Each structure stands twice: as structure tokens, then as C-alpha cells.
Amino acid sequence: MAAEPDIAQPDQPASGLNRRKFLIGGGALGGLALAWAIWPRSYEPNIAATENEQIFGAFLKISEDGQVTVVVPQSEMGQGVYTVLPQILADELGADWRTVAVEPAPINSLYSNIPLAEQWAESLMPAGSKKLTENAAVQWIAQNVAVREQFMVTADSTSIPAFAASFRDAGAAARVLLTKAAAERWDVPWEACTVENGMIANGEKSLRFGALVREAASQNLPDPVPLRTAGAGSLIGQDVPRLDLPSKLDGSANFAGDVRLPDMVYAAIRQGPIGETRLKSFNRAGAGKITGFIDVVEGDQWIAAVATNWWAANRALDKMSPIFETRGFMADSERIDGFLQKALDDGPGTRFLSRGETSGLFTEENLVRARYHANAALHAPIETRTATAEYKDGGLELWMATQAPVAAVQAAARALNIQQDRVTLYPMLSGGSFDRNLDNEIAAQIALIARKMGRPVQLMWSRAEDLMHDHFRAPSQARLDAAMAKGGRVEALQIKIAAPPTGREQVKRLFDGLGNAEAMRSSIGDADSKAVEGLDIPYDIANLTVDHHSAFVGVPTGNWRSNAHSSNVFYLESFIDELAAKAGVEPLSFRMQMMNNAPRLARCLTSVAAMAGWDGGLDRSGQGMACHSMRGGHIAIIASASRGGSGLEVRRISASVDIGRIIHPDIARQQIEGGIVFGLAMALGSATRFEKGLPKARRLRDLSLPRLAEIPPIQIEFVRSEEESAGYEELGVPAVAPAIANALFSATGARLRQLPLFGEIS
């Protein structure tokens, strides 16, 4: 690895979540527990209400005219969270869906995403703290620090698991209060009243919610608050109209790029190559020739042009021809591949999963080995990074879509050197994300531009900027070794993943305020559990190890739809198919004989086999299968594919899915189907190589994304289940690429071991 310059570590933010608050040392558990005793633990709702509205806790307000407004703390990115969570609350409340509205939540500890904080606890802890995170006391402290520090993050399919119970409780509490108010008027026991479609009734007497809100607010809640019997409501399991859809269809929905303020101007930006980059020079005189050009704003690693319209601002940047200087390592795929290979072959690994004993079980006679590779993948949402801001009277108003609103506010405040409470964030709808909106760098940029201009400014990244300065799905390599006994039984499996410590990089950017280069540099050599996500093997293999080999790759990496599941499941399910072929057993039977401990996933496999007319994938039939369990959901996929003169032809994709109790069937189907299309795009493209510090992909056309005509028929069947509802937004992605690769092996006999399947690798 080339020598790199030392990087000065910036000061930690004065307030907000940072990893220092998770430091555990000798005797610190007792100290932290004592400190927790004096922390404030009672938080009040801070949602806004008009004179005719009454607030019922942190998630609900009801107006005197009967409108029920549900407050949602998760970012709406098209996944339907603005409908599904209100649907849970409205069902328990007994509301009329026609009266239900939704609004985004303000920043408040009450909206902390505790399940996600638990999942990310290891990345939030100092390096080498893996075993400490298994300590129940440490987990408890991590959860409570997350609440205190307002861990408001939308990620990893946690919206339903994190908030379903809270929204149900909120609906139940309001229903009881309204019922008690009605019962008091009628002088009857409140338990004798019924609630349905926004009406409280007792015999022939009835009142609407709006007529009771004032009296309800003064009632007392019983302990515990009684919940309705499951299925008693009329909304769960129904395809109620999406609350965000009408405004999106008629154009009235506001995204960050739709904000218009008096005297507003527009900014475009250029940023240098990935790494230790600084702005060296630019030709301001060239920009002066562009009609509408107003001014230039310089950052350490970027330059922005401001004009009366975005097109003029972008053209002004072209005329200025900015020159950037980059020191040290510049991202290059040939070298990245070499770093990954060296880490895999020679680097120390950290074991994250182990059962049985693998040593001594591998011999030359029984060893089956394969190596796999995945290039860095891009998010490429429809909406590029966009933000609008106005700086006045020492404070900032900020309009942007973000999955981490507290981190966005902190980034803007840090850039301006002002207190966090001087920044007001207006969360906007997101035009897609796939986790792109966990990056809040634009908040700092627009804050600085707005302060210099002294008037409202809207900053929009061009498509090229959005692709060149992404936080990519990590490139990785894998080596899988299996010891196979006679008859095809897998005695041992060893999986090694070489990848950067994406999870640790990401939390340093989000919560420590580090820049891309600083976060990468300070994470070199760190082990990361997120790098081996998706390898909690469902198969009955008695002897198993999974290791992460940390590698520096020199490009910023972060969450991507399904994260490392997307590449790791490709590795695992392709290798399982290789083992089946080696054993001479058809792939379904080979999997089923190892599914004793995964009955729900096994049911998905048998269901999809019946649905798709599984023929064993033999005799060049072009059928391939793959399956996966993640975040409480299960999916099995069969793809029919072949390789023809014009490239890959996927004729059909069938999926059997178990996500527990389904709240909104149509949204669930949309998300699984969308995930499958996303997985197809990953199999075909969505990736990039790097050269001279920049990705080669700079336009959507460079990503080899499938066109609408290339999307095959998709069949989806849901397994009926009364298990807890799972997070399913990403479930459709990981198993698609291996199913297609296995289908291509069936059709051609050629085994493809890289992502994208026909991508460029060294």
C-alpha cells in the first residue's frame, strides 16, 4: 500500500451521539450505570399542534373536526412507511382511514430507533470491543445512550420492528381516553363502549372522535392499557390507500428540489477525486460570461457556483475549470483488487461465527474451494443529493431528505460553528435512496453556501457528482472451503470475506463528524460484523467458521440496499449450488436435506418449487434457485435464465416469501418486487471500477441497468403466517443474483463468480 499522509482528527461535536459515549474501560460499567442514574429519562412530545388539535403522546394528534394526524419518525423513501405505521396506529385506534393524515416527526429522543442501535452497537463501540457487546449490561447502556442522544435513523429494514409496538400502544391509549370521555358523558362504563370507523358508540348513542378530544385529554389511562385482540380492527391486512400517493400523483408532494423561497438562488457543485483532495485553482473569469451567474463559494475540497438558475450555475462551473490536487492513495481498481486479495490470503481474520471444529477436517480428497468477487456498487436513486437552506440571524433553516436527521443537523451546525439548536430541519420526502441519504455531507455544504450568500439557496448535485462521490456498497472478495463426505454431505464449511470495515467507517462519518478520508484512515485494520452480514448460515453444517479479513480499499463505503447481504448471499448460495453439482444432487434436494433448523425457509423453498415448476435445473433447463433469511423474513427464489447473443435473458423470476403478519399486502408485494428488480440490476450492473481516484461510472447509462422491456414476469406468493411482522424492504434483493447465476450454470455449464455477472474484473 502506498504511503499516505497523516490526517489530523477533527474535534468531536459538542453534543450529539458519538462513539466516545460508548467507551468501556476497567470499572467503567459501574461508572456508566451510575452516570445513567442522573441522566434525564423523561421526554415530552414536541410536535406542533393548532388550536383545534389535541396531542395524544408522541405519535398522534386529533383535531376537533376529526382529522387523525399520525407522526412518523422514519424517512419516507418510497417504501411505504408513511402508510404502514399509521395503518398500525389507526387500526388499534379504530379510526376511519379516510380521516388519517401523516406528518414527519421533529427531532426528539422519543423517536430513537432502539433495534437499529442494538444492531449497530458493535460498530459504535471502540475497535476490539466485540465480546463486550455480548455483555447484557453493555447492550443496556448502548440502548439508553441511543435514546438520550436521539438515535433517529432509518435503515436496515427496522421501521416496522422498531415502531410497530409503539404505534399500536399509541393507538390503544388514545382509543381508551376517547372511550372514557364518551362514557363519562353517557354515564356508562367505558368498557361497554365500542370504537369503529372513528366513532365511539354505546347502544344507539354515538360520538365522533373530534367531539371528544378536549375531554379525552383530561382522562387517566389504566395500567396496563388494553390492546385490541389481534384481528379485531378493520385495517390490518387491508390494502388501504397510501397516504403519500395522491400528492405524488398530482405533483403537490414536496421534495427538497421542489422548495421555493422568496429571493432564492441556485447552486451547483464540483468535488475533487476521492481521497486527500484540496481545491487548487479555478478560472473565475470564465464564469462571468454566463448569464445569471452570481458568485463562487469555495470549500476545502469543493467549489460551488451560484446563479439565478441551476443550469447557469452548472455551466459556470464548466467555464471555471476547477483543478483539484490529491495526495496519497488514489482509488484504482487494480490496486483495490490487490488489497482485497492480499487481505484474504495473508491478512489476519476476525472470527464472527463459529460452531463445531473445522481444523483437521479439510483434506486434498474432500476439499472443494471457490473464490468470488464483487465490485463496488452505486445507489443511483432518481433524486440526486439536494438541499435548500436559508441562513439568517445566526441560525439556519434546512430542507432536505435524510435518513439520519440528527446527524444532518449536527453536520450543518458543525460547518457553521453554531449550536445544534440553531438549526431547524424540515424533513422532506425522498425520491428514492437505497440508503444514499445516510450521507449528510450536503448539509454542511449548503450551510456554508447559504451563509455566504445571505439569501435562500438550493444546492443540487449533478448526476455525475452523485455517482462519483457516492458511499459505495463495499467491494469484496470471498474464499469458501467445504469438506465433503461421501454421499455429498457437507462436513465443514469455512468462509472468509475480505472487505473494508464499512460499518465502522459509517458510524464515524455519521456520529463522529469525520470526513470520508478520515473515517477510512481511522478504520484501517478494524474488524466489522457488518462485513459478514448474511452469513448466519441456515444449513445444518456442524462445523462452520466465518471470518472477516479487513482491507483498505480507498473509497468511502456505506449502507446499500441489503448491505453486505447482497454480495455475501451471492457467494454462499452460488457455492451451495457448486457443492450440489459436485455431489451430483439436484439443488433443491441438496438444500432441503440441510434445512432441519430452518422450517420457515424450507417451506419457502418447497412453495417456490411448486409455483415455478422446478425441474431440478438439469439438462440445460436454465433454472436456478437461491434462498435467504434476514431480519425476521424469509425468501426463496427460482429464476429461469439463459445467455444469448444479446446478453443475459431472464425469462421469469418466482419468489415465495414469509414475512410474518402482513400489514399492507400491496406495499409488501411492491417492496419484494422492487427488491427483486433491484437484485436483477445488481446482477447485471449497478457497479463501477475506479481509475485515478474516480469511479468509471459517471452517468446512469454506465451502470448497465435493465430497461423496462428487460424486466421478466415476476411471481410472488406470500406464506400465510401469524408470526411477528418482519422488516421486508430489503428482503427481495440478495437471493436474485445467485438464482440467476445458478440458472446460467444450468443453461450453459459456466459458473460465474463475480458481481456483476458479466462485469469487468482483473
N, C-alpha and C positions, 0 to 999 in steps of 0.2 A: 504494500500500500504506500502511495506517495506521502511524503511528509506533509502535514497540514499545519497552518498557523494556529497559535494558541487563540482561544476565544474567551474574552472576558465575560464572566457571568453577570447578567444584569441583576439589579436589586429585586428582591421579591416584592410583590404588591403589598401595600399597607394593610389591605383587608381582602377577604375572599379566600376561597379554598386553595390551598397549596400543599404540596406533599410534606412540607416541614411539620404540618399539624398531625402527620401520621408517624412521626419518628418514634421508634420504640427502642429504649436502651435499658441498661440494668436498673431494675426497680421502677421503671417508668410506668408500668401498668398501674401500680397503685397511685402514682402521681397523677396520671391522666384520669383515673377514676375519681380521685379527689377533686381535680380541676372541674370535671364534669358536674360535680355537685353544685358548683357556684355559677355554671353557665345558665343563661336564660333558656327555659324549655317550654314556655307558654307563648304561642304565637297567635296573633289575631289576624283575621282576614283583612285585606286591604283593597278589595275590589271596589270599583266605583259604582254608585247607585244614584238614581234620580230620586226626586221627592216622592214619587209614587211607587218606588220599588222597595222591597224589603229583602235584606240579605239573610240567607239561611246557611251559615257556615261558609267555607272557603270555595265551594264548588257550585253554589246555586243562589239565584235571586229571583223573586217572583214579583211581578207588578200588579197593581190594583186592577188593571184591565185583563189580567190573567196570563200575560206572557211569562213563560218559564225560560230563563236565560241560564244556560249551563256554562261554567267557566272551565276551560280546558287548558292544562299546563303543558301540553305536549305540542310540538310543531306539526302543523298540517302540511304534508308534503305530497298529497295525493293518495295517501294510504288509508284515508277514511277515518282518522282518529277524531275529527270534528263531528262525526256521526255516531261511531260505535260507543264512545264513552258517554255522550249524552243519552244514547239509547239505553244504556245500563241504568243510569240515574232515573230517566223518565219512566222506565218500566217499574222500578221499585216505588217510585213516587205515585204512579197511577195517573200520569199526565196524558193529556191529549197531544199527540205528536204534532198536530197542526199548530200548536201554540209554542213549540220549543224552538229556541234560538241558541246560538253559541257565540262566545267571545273568548279571546286569548287571555290567559292568566297573567297578572302582574308578577313581578319578582317577589317571592315570599318563601320562607323555609317550609311552609305547609305543602308546597308543591315539589319537594325533593323526591327524586326518583331513587328510592331505597334499594330495590332489587338490582338496579344498574350499579349503584355504589358498591354493593356487595360483590358483583361480578368484577368490577374494576379495582377492588380493594388491593389486590396484589400489585397492580401497576401503580397505584397511588402510594404504596409502601416503598421504603428505600430498597435499592438493589440488594438481593440476597435475603430478603425477608419472607421467602416462600413459605417456610414452615411456620413462621409467626402468624401468617394469615389463616392458618388452620386452627389457631387458638380462638376459642369462643369469645374470650374477653376482648381480644383484638378486633374480632368481627363486630362485636357490640360497639366498641369505641368508634370504629370506622363508620358504622351506620349513623351514629349520633353526631359525629363530626360532619357527616354529609348533610344532615338536617340543619345543624347550626349554620353551616356555611352555604346553604341554599344550592344544593346539588340538583339544579334544574337542567336536565339533559334528556334529549330524545334520541335514543339509539338502541341497537341490538334487540329490536322487536319486544321491548319491555313495556310498551304503553298499556296494554291490557293487563298483563300480570302485575304491573306496579300499581295501577289505579282502579282496577275493576272493583275491588272491595271497598275502597274509599268512596267511589261514586255510588255504589249500592247503599252504603251506610248513610251517605248524604241524602239520598232519595227517601230512605226509610225514616230518617229523623224529621225531614220536612213533612212527610205524609202524616206522621204521628202528631206533630204540632198543629197542622191544619185540622186534623180529625178532632183533636181535643178542643180546638176553638169552636168548631161546629157543634160538638157535643155539649159544650157549655151553653151555647145559645139555646139548644133544644132541651137542655136538662135531661140528657140521656147518657149512659156510659159510653165513653169514646170507643171502647172495643166493639160496641154494637153497630158502629158506622162502617160503611163500605166506601171505597175510593176507586173510581174508574173514569177514564177519559176526562180528567180534570174536574171531576165533580165529587163532592162529599155527600153521601146520602144516608138516610135512616128512614126506612119505610117510604112514605110518599114525600118526605121533606128532602130537599137537596140544595146545595150551595156550590158555586164555583170557587176555585182557588182564590181568585182575585178579591172576592168579597171577604176573605178571612185572613189575609196576610198580616194586617196590623194586630189583630187579636192573637194570631198564631205566634207571633214573635215574643209574646209575653208568657207563653205557656212553658211548662217544665217537661223535660224528657224523662221517661222511665229509664231505669238501668237494669238490664240491657235494653237497647232499642230493638223491638221485634222486627225481624225481616219477614217478608212475604215467603210463603212456601214456593220453592223453585217451580217455575212454570205457571204461577198464579197470575202474573202480569200478562199483558196482551202484546208486548212489543218485542221481547227477546225471541230470536229465531225468525223474525219477520224482515222482509226487505223494505224497511221504511225509507221514504225519500231522503237522499243525502242532503244534509243541511248546507254544505258548501257548493252544491252543484248548480242551483238556479243562478247564483251570481256569476259563476264561471261561464255559464252558457250565455247569459245576456251581457257579459262584459263588465259588469259592475264590481266584480271582485277586485280588490286592490292587492297587487304585488308591489315589491319595492320599486320596480321601474315605472309603476303607474302613479306614484306620488307626484303631485304638482303643488308647489307652494308659490306665493307671490314673489316676484323678483328672482326666481330660481334660475341657476345656470347649470351647465352640464360638464362633466369631466371624463376624460379617457386616460388610460394609464399604460406605461411601459415599464417592465421589470426585467432585470438582467438575468443571466444564466443562474441555475441552481448552485448554491454554494456561498463562499465568502466573496460576495459581489458588492461593488460600490459604483455609483454613478460617476463617470469620469468627465464627460463633456457633452455638450449639445449645442445646436445652432439655433438660438432663439430668433435670429433674424428671419429664418425661413418660415417660422410660424406666423410672423407678422403679415405675410402675404395672404393668409387665409381669412376670408370674410367671416366675421363672427368671433374670431379668436380674441380672448380677453387677457389671459395671464398663464404663467407657468408656476407650478408648485413642485419643489424638489424634496424628495425623501432620501434617506441614506442609500437605499437600494432600488429606488424607483423615481420616475418623473411623471407628472400629470400635466395635461393641458386642459384649460378651462375655456369654454366658449358658450355662445348662445344656444348651441345645439350639439348633440353628441357627435354627429358626423363631422362637423367642423373641428371639434376637439381632437378626434382621431386623426383627421387629415393633418392637423397642425403637428401632431407627434411624428407623423411620417416625414414632414418637412424639417423637423428639428434634428432628425437622425441621431438620436442619443447613443452614446458609446458607453459601455459598461466594462469594468475591469474585474476579473475574477481571479482570486489567488487560491492556491492549493488544488485539491482534487476537483475535477470537473466530471460530471456524470458521463460515463461511457459504458455501453452495454457489454463490450468485450471484457472490460475490466470488472464490471459488476458480476458477470458470469464467473470470472476467475475467482473473485472474492467468495462467492457462494460455494463454488466447488472446493476451494481450499478450506472453508469453514466446515463443509460436510465431511471432507476426508481427513483433515488434520486438526480441526479446531475442537476445543473441549465442548462437550454437550452437557446440557442440564436435563435431568430426567424428570418429566412431569407425570408420567403414568407408568406404573409397573405392577405386574401381577405374575405370580409364579416365578420361575427361574429360567432365563434363556441361555445362560452360559453353559457351554458344552453340548448344546443341542444341535448346533449347526455343523454339518459335515459337507465334504465335497459332493457326496452322493445325494444328500437330501436338500441342498441349498437351492432356492430359487430367488434370484435378485433382479431388481429393476430400478432404474433411475428415471426421475421425472423432472420437469422444469416448467415454470410458469413465469411469463413476462409480467412486468408492471402493468396494471390495468387502470383505466381512467374512469371518472364518474360521468362526465359529459351529460349533465342534466340539460333540459331545454333552456332553462333560465340560467344565464351566466351570473357570476357574482355581481350583485347590485346593491347599492345602499344610498340613502338620501339622508342629509343631515343639515341642521342649522345651528350655528354657534352664536350665542348672544348672552350678554350679562354674565359671562363666566360659566355658562352651562351649555350643554349640548342636548339637542333633541335628535334622535336617531331612528330612522325607519329602515328595517332590514329583516330578512328571513334568517333565522338562526336556530340551530338545534341546541345551542348552549347559551341562553340569553344572559346569564350572569357573567360568563366569560367574555361575551361581546361587550357588555358594559364596562368590564374591567379593562379590556383592551383599549377602548376609546378613552377612558379616564387616565390610563397609564400614558397614552400618547400625548395627552394634553396636560399631564401633571396636575389633575384636579381630583377632587374626591369622587368616589363612585356614586354618591347620591346626587351629584350634579349632572349626571347623565340620565336622560329619560329615554327608554327604549319603547318603540311601538312595534311589536312582533307582527310580521307580515306573512301572508300565505306564501308558500314556496312553490315555484314552478319545477317540481322535481328536486331531488337532492341525492339520493342513494348514499347519504352521509357526507356529501360535499359541504353541507352547511355547518359541520362541526368546526370548520376553518373560519376564524373571525378576524383574519388579517385585514380584511377590507374595512372593518370598524375603525381600526387605528388610522388607516389611510384617509378615509372620508372625514374623520375628526380633524386631522391636520389641514386638509384642503379647505374645509368649512371655516376653520378659524382664520386662515389666511385671507379667504375671500370676503369674510364678513357678511355673507348672504347665503341663502339656502343653495346647496349643491347636490347634484345627483351624480354618483360615480358608477359607471358600468364597465366591467371588464369585457374586452372583445372575446370572441370565441377562442382565438389563438392564445390570448393571455390566460384564459380559463384552463385550457389544456396544458399549456407549458408550465403553469405554476399550480398544478393540482397537488393534492396529498394522495399519492397513488396507492392502489392495492399493492401490497409488497410483492416484489419479485422473489421467487423462492426456488429451491431445488430440494428434491427428496430422494432418499435411498430406502427402499423397502426390501427386507430379507425375510424369507419364510423357510422354515424347516418342515418338509412334507413327509409324512409317513406313507407306507404302502396303503393303497386304497384312497389316497387323496386327502387324508386327514391332516389339518394344519396343526403341528405340534407347538410351533413357536413363531412369533412374528415380532420383528424389530423394525421400528420406523424412526428415521432420522430426518429432521426438517432443518434446512439451512435457510434462514430468513432474518431480516432486521428485527429488532425489538420494537415493533410498531406500537404496541400498547403503551410502552413506557415513553416513547417519543411523543405520542399524542397527549398524554396527560401533562407532560412538561410544557407543551405548547398551550394547552387549554388552561391549566391551573397555575403554572409557574411563570407564565408570560414569556417563555423563551422563544426565540425565533427559530426558523427551520434549521439553520446550520448549528445553532447552539444545542437544540434538542437532539439532533443526530449525534453530535460530538459527545455530549454528556451521557449518551446511552450506549456508546460503543462497548461491546462485550457483555451487556446486560442480558440475562435470560428473561424470557417473556412467555407467560402461559398463553397469551392470545395468539402467538405464532403457531401453536399446535391445536387451536380450536378445531373441532370437527373430528378429532381422532380419539374420542371416547368410544372405543370400538364396540359395536353391538353384538359382535360374533363371539361364540363360545370358543375362545382360544385361550388355553390355560396359561400359556407363558407369553407375556407381552411386555414390550417396552416402547415408550415414545419419548424421544429426546429432541430438544431444541438446540441447534448449533447457531449461536448468534453471529450475524455477519453485518459488516458495514457495507452499504450499497451507495451512499452518497446522494440519495434522493429522498425527499420527505415522504413518509408513508402514513397512512391513517385508515380509519374505518372505511369500508366499501361494502356495498350490499352483500351481506352474509359473511363479510370479513374473510378470515383465513379458511373458513369452511369451504369457500368457493374453490380454492386450489387443493386443499388437503383431502376433500372428499373425492375430487378428481383422481388424486394419487391413489387413495385407498380403494375406491370402487373399480378403478381400472386394474389395479393389481389383483383384487379378488377375482376379476374376470380372467386374468392371466393364470392364476392358480387353478381355476376351474378348467381351463383349456389344458393345462399341464396334467391335471388329474384325469382328463377325459370324461368329466361330469358336466352335464348341461348347467348353465349358470344359476337357474332358479333352484334346482335341487341342491346345488353346492352351497348356496346361501342358506336355504331352509334347514339343512342339517346342522347349522351352527346358530340357530335362532331360538334356542330354548329359553333364553333370558330376555327376549325382546318380543313378547307376544303381539303388541300393537303394531310394531314394524313388520312382523311376519304376516299379519293379517293384510297389511297394505300390499305386500308382495303378492300374496295369493289373489287378492282382489284385482290388482292391475293385470296380472297374468290372464285372468278370465276375461277382463274387459278388453284387452288388446289382442286376444287370440294368440298368446305366447306359443311359439313353435320351437323353442329351445335355442333359437339363434344359430341353428346348424344349417349345413348345406347352402351356405352363402345366402341365407334368407334376409340378412340385413336388419335383424332385430337385436337390440341390446338393452340391458337393464341396469339400473343402479338404485340404491335406496339410502335413506339418511334419516336420522333423528336429531332434532335440535330445538332447544328452548321449549320443550314440552310437546312439540309437534312431530309428526312422522309422515314420511312420504316415500313412495316407490314409483319409479318412472320406467316406462318402456318406450324406446324410440325406434322408429323404422327409418333407416337412412342408407344411403349409398354414395359413392363418389363417381361422378360422371365427368363428361368433357367440360362442362361449365362449372365444375367445382362440387361442393357438398350439396346433396339433395336430401333434405329431411322430409319424409312423406307424412309422418304422423308422430305425435307425442301423446302418450296416455299417462295419467297420473292417478294414483289412489292416495288419499290424504286423510289423516286423522289429526285434527286439531282440538279435540275435546268438544265441549259445548259451543256451538256456533251462534254468535250473537246476531250477525247480519250476513246471511248466506251469500248475497250478491257481492258484497265487499270482500268477503273471504275468497270467493271464486275469482274476483278481479285481481286480488293480490297474489294468489297462487299462479294464475295465468300470466300476470305481469312478471312474476319471478321466473317462470319458465321461459318467457321471451327474453328476459334479461340473461338467463343462463345460456340460451341459444346464441345471443350476441357475444357472450364471453367465449363460447366455443369457437365462434367464427372470427372474432376480433376484440374490440374494446381495449386493446393493448397497445403498448408502444415500446420501442427501443430508444436508446439515448445516444447522443453524439455531441461532444463539445459542450456539455452542461445543459443541453436542451433535449426534450423529447422530439422524436422524429414526427410524431402525430401532432399536427397543428390545426387541422380542420376536421369536421365530422367525417368528411369523405375519406380521411386517412385511417379511420377506425374499422373499416370493413363490416359495418353494422348491417344486419339483414334488413332488406326492404320489406314492405308490407306483403308484396307478392311472394316473398320467400318464407313467410311465416306459415308453417304447416297447420293443418287441423289439430286442435288441442282438445283432448278429452279429459275431463276431471270428474272424479267421483269422490264424495266425502263419506268417510266411515261414520255411521251414527254412533255418538258417544256422549255420555254424561260426565266425563272427566272434566276437570277444570279447564277453562278456555286457555289455549296456548297463544303465545306470540307467533304469528304466522307470516308477517310481512316479508321475511327473507327466506322462508322455507322452500319456496319453489326454485331457488337458484342453484344450489350446489350439485344436485344429482343429475342435472341435464347434460352437462358436458361429458361426464363419464358414460352416461347411457348412449350418447351419440358416438363416442369413441368406441365403445363396445359393439355398437351396431356396425360401425365401419369395419371393425375387425371381423365380424361375422360375414359382412358382404365381400371383403377384399382379402382377408387374411393378413392385412397390415396393421401393426399396432402403433398407434400414435401416442407419444408420451409427453407432449408439450401443450401448453395453452398460450395462445390459441392453437387449435389443432393443426392448422396449416401455416402457423406463424414462423417468423424468422428467428432462429436460434443459432448460436455459434457452434 
